[in-house]
């Protein structure tokens, strides 16, 4: 098999598996910050038991995030050595900055969260909680800076085939950095709040830990409602930006073959790239032009405006993008329903909706993964958009057989970790929040 | 010296500093994990051993992540050549680190498979503890790097006598960090076992040092004429004498500090032997990867320097503070 393809599968597997954990961490630390602050203000045991319960779960998620995250950093050197040579002058810096400015902060203060409850003042403990929250979000910022530079590279010049930095701030604040960060953080908060809301809904259905669950579900759903609606704004801004800066990616998302004035938005269909045709398509006329340019007759570039060998694959980004938007729409619908229920003070007693919340726990993860697939597969055939092709980015010296071996190993290890993660997570949920002296481990 | 050369030299030291930080800090939690079977016989004792490192190990591993990313940012060609060249070895390290990272959580919660996770913890720590030294030994003695900066060897090229001996030396240093840390940080029967282990590991360390000297005479004789290498060697041996003296008289904290100093001595030997190279080529000296021919540009190194100069002092400050929160011995939980 082809070494480049194997390396792509391996990196995709590792990044996709890793990406289960960080969004959950971000959303969960937000909830922990809120309840720890409430505990600090009121000194009520109830809030402490909530915070401590989620900190235990955070420890598990964080361990898996660390274990899988280090694989990604190493992969740039092991599997993508040519990439490291060609763009290391720019790409390495945000990774190093992530360690120095973010990951240290998160990891060191996480130790305080797990074991320091009785050793530090309530004020310092709250400070540590905020540092973990901040560290996680800064970490996301630096990683998304690196990722955004691959999508919309800036602040560099080409020298002897290498991209070298010409302007540090232009590189890190490249055109898609903030839009992407906004979009991903909102997604992470949706993920985290549906997670905590789903767990609380389960307890309410089983009539356990009712006092805690009523508090958690209210706070979680309040954030969820605003984030699910805000995600439409951020998703819209992000799409507009993709249309302008990576037009062939948007063309693939929408299976828009020809450059069109008054381009329709594709709702569903089966796009076949080789035939340049979308089967069973349902579209909304002129809607894509309207969304992208606020003008129903604006011209949107189609795939045919680009050389065939620079097209991204069409089917996978198309479906990923549409599933992501479908799930986003579902979240907005859930937000509206829960808003109505909350206004009528019936959220905690509406059993069918509590069940829906429990079942919805995995859905944001699917939305995250599909959004990520759309963004990264839609960037192909480039590793760095219009700078470096993926096929030229892989290591030259690593034999395909070795990559196949490590790919199988990663697959086996990640499967095992996922099973154990769910098993222990369920165990922790079964045990539930503890009152009294059970803080930390 | 031109500005770029000053920056390249500065990053040689900064990356050295980050790796020393990693060795000293993760050294003790890797070491104590490898020694777990000798230190703890019961689950309550295993819990005690894990409690001694639990608040710290995450933060300690970030030193590796930051050192690796800094190598990537400052010397991308070295990062690319070495990481792709050492593919299988590094993947073994990754597999091990994955299991090590999750094994503590799983050990704690997965009652039925506690023995499996306790072994995952041991083996997951042992594998990197050996392979780090082997990798460094390869950089010291040289690897087949060709004119286009690519590695021309195989996995087995990495297992030559010189790197294997350095692998044993690295393992001994990590075990000593672990044992002196356990003696300093625990009490009761685990502490007694740790104190006894310190002396046996010192013997292993001494043997590894002698072996390293012998293979250096054989494979890298030019090193022996470098004056700074001798200073670093004296620091190492002096620090080890300190470990011996202090641990014999029950000054466990000082013994641990002295063991940490021996690590700094070892890295001093590595750094003075390599400089200004980062990886030697056995094909042709002209193909050596140096701090000059494998570095990033001046703009990147400048930006990185500012990041490191602002960030690292803050990191060290709060890490120090958090370590102080958890000062004192860890006992068996009732």
Boltz contact constraints between the chains, C-beta under 6 A:
constraints:
  - contact:
      token1: [A, 60]
      token2: [B, 105]
      max_distance: 6.0
  - contact:
      token1: [A, 63]
      token2: [B, 101]
      max_distance: 6.0
  - contact:
      token1: [A, 63]
      token2: [B, 102]
      max_distance: 6.0
  - contact:
      token1: [A, 63]
      token2: [B, 105]
      max_distance: 6.0
  - contact:
      token1: [A, 66]
      token2: [B, 101]
      max_distance: 6.0
  - contact:
      token1: [A, 67]
      token2: [B, 98]
      max_distance: 6.0
  - contact:
      token1: [A, 67]
      token2: [B, 101]
      max_distance: 6.0
  - contact:
      token1: [A, 67]
      token2: [B, 102]
      max_distance: 6.0
  - contact:
      token1: [A, 71]
      token2: [B, 94]
      max_distance: 6.0
  - contact:
      token1: [A, 73]
      token2: [B, 68]
      max_distance: 6.0
  - contact:
      token1: [A, 74]
      token2: [B, 94]
      max_distance: 6.0
  - contact:
      token1: [A, 77]
      token2: [B, 79]
      max_distance: 6.0
  - contact:
      token1: [A, 77]
      token2: [B, 80]
      max_distance: 6.0
  - contact:
      token1: [A, 77]
      token2: [B, 83]
      max_distance: 6.0
  - contact:
      token1: [A, 78]
      token2: [B, 83]
      max_distance: 6.0
  - contact:
      token1: [A, 78]
      token2: [B, 84]
      max_distance: 6.0
  - contact:
      token1: [A, 78]
      token2: [B, 87]
      max_distance: 6.0
  - contact:
      token1: [A, 78]
      token2: [B, 90]
      max_distance: 6.0
  - contact:
      token1: [A, 81]
      token2: [B, 80]
      max_distance: 6.0
  - contact:
      token1: [A, 81]
      token2: [B, 84]
      max_distance: 6.0
  - contact:
      token1: [A, 84]
      token2: [B, 76]
      max_distance: 6.0
  - contact:
      token1: [A, 84]
      token2: [B, 79]
      max_distance: 6.0
  - contact:
      token1: [A, 84]
      token2: [B, 80]
      max_distance: 6.0
  - contact:
      token1: [A, 85]
      token2: [B, 76]
      max_distance: 6.0
  - contact:
      token1: [A, 85]
      token2: [B, 77]
      max_distance: 6.0
  - contact:
      token1: [A, 85]
      token2: [B, 80]
      max_distance: 6.0
  - contact:
      token1: [A, 88]
      token2: [B, 72]
      max_distance: 6.0
  - contact:
      token1: [A, 88]
      token2: [B, 76]
      max_distance: 6.0
  - contact:
      token1: [A, 89]
      token2: [B, 296]
      max_distance: 6.0
  - contact:
      token1: [A, 89]
      token2: [B, 297]
      max_distance: 6.0
  - contact:
      token1: [A, 89]
      token2: [B, 300]
      max_distance: 6.0
  - contact:
      token1: [A, 92]
      token2: [B, 72]
      max_distance: 6.0
  - contact:
      token1: [A, 92]
      token2: [B, 73]
      max_distance: 6.0
  - contact:
      token1: [A, 92]
      token2: [B, 76]
      max_distance: 6.0
  - contact:
      token1: [A, 93]
      token2: [B, 73]
      max_distance: 6.0
  - contact:
      token1: [A, 93]
      token2: [B, 300]
      max_distance: 6.0
  - contact:
      token1: [A, 93]
      token2: [B, 304]
      max_distance: 6.0
  - contact:
      token1: [A, 95]
      token2: [B, 69]
      max_distance: 6.0
  - contact:
      token1: [A, 96]
      token2: [B, 69]
      max_distance: 6.0
  - contact:
      token1: [A, 96]
      token2: [B, 70]
      max_distance: 6.0
  - contact:
      token1: [A, 96]
      token2: [B, 73]
      max_distance: 6.0
  - contact:
      token1: [A, 97]
      token2: [B, 307]
      max_distance: 6.0
  - contact:
      token1: [A, 99]
      token2: [B, 65]
      max_distance: 6.0
  - contact:
      token1: [A, 99]
      token2: [B, 66]
      max_distance: 6.0
  - contact:
      token1: [A, 99]
      token2: [B, 69]
      max_distance: 6.0
  - contact:
      token1: [A, 100]
      token2: [B, 66]
      max_distance: 6.0
  - contact:
      token1: [A, 100]
      token2: [B, 307]
      max_distance: 6.0
  - contact:
      token1: [A, 100]
      token2: [B, 311]
      max_distance: 6.0
  - contact:
      token1: [A, 101]
      token2: [B, 311]
      max_distance: 6.0
  - contact:
      token1: [A, 103]
      token2: [B, 62]
      max_distance: 6.0
  - contact:
      token1: [A, 104]
      token2: [B, 62]
      max_distance: 6.0
  - contact:
      token1: [A, 104]
      token2: [B, 315]
      max_distance: 6.0
  - contact:
      token1: [A, 107]
      token2: [B, 58]
      max_distance: 6.0
  - contact:
      token1: [A, 107]
      token2: [B, 59]
      max_distance: 6.0
  - contact:
      token1: [A, 107]
      token2: [B, 62]
      max_distance: 6.0
  - contact:
      token1: [A, 108]
      token2: [B, 59]
      max_distance: 6.0
  - contact:
      token1: [A, 108]
      token2: [B, 319]
      max_distance: 6.0
  - contact:
      token1: [A, 108]
      token2: [B, 322]
      max_distance: 6.0
  - contact:
      token1: [A, 110]
      token2: [B, 58]
      max_distance: 6.0
  - contact:
      token1: [A, 111]
      token2: [B, 55]
      max_distance: 6.0
  - contact:
      token1: [A, 111]
      token2: [B, 56]
      max_distance: 6.0
  - contact:
      token1: [A, 112]
      token2: [B, 322]
      max_distance: 6.0
  - contact:
      token1: [A, 115]
      token2: [B, 55]
      max_distance: 6.0
  - contact:
      token1: [A, 116]
      token2: [B, 325]
      max_distance: 6.0
  - contact:
      token1: [A, 119]
      token2: [B, 325]
      max_distance: 6.0
  - contact:
      token1: [A, 120]
      token2: [B, 325]
      max_distance: 6.0
  - contact:
      token1: [A, 164]
      token2: [B, 297]
      max_distance: 6.0
  - contact:
      token1: [A, 165]
      token2: [B, 299]
      max_distance: 6.0
  - contact:
      token1: [A, 165]
      token2: [B, 300]
      max_distance: 6.0
  - contact:
      token1: [A, 168]
      token2: [B, 303]
      max_distance: 6.0
  - contact:
      token1: [A, 395]
      token2: [B, 84]
      max_distance: 6.0
  - contact:
      token1: [A, 396]
      token2: [B, 150]
      max_distance: 6.0
  - contact:
      token1: [A, 397]
      token2: [B, 84]
      max_distance: 6.0
  - contact:
      token1: [A, 397]
      token2: [B, 150]
      max_distance: 6.0
  - contact:
      token1: [A, 397]
      token2: [B, 151]
      max_distance: 6.0
  - contact:
      token1: [A, 398]
      token2: [B, 84]
      max_distance: 6.0
  - contact:
      token1: [A, 398]
      token2: [B, 87]
      max_distance: 6.0
  - contact:
      token1: [A, 402]
      token2: [B, 87]
      max_distance: 6.0
  - contact:
      token1: [A, 402]
      token2: [B, 88]
      max_distance: 6.0
  - contact:
      token1: [A, 406]
      token2: [B, 91]
      max_distance: 6.0
  - contact:
      token1: [A, 420]
      token2: [B, 106]
      max_distance: 6.0
  - contact:
      token1: [A, 424]
      token2: [B, 109]
      max_distance: 6.0
  - contact:
      token1: [A, 427]
      token2: [B, 109]
      max_distance: 6.0
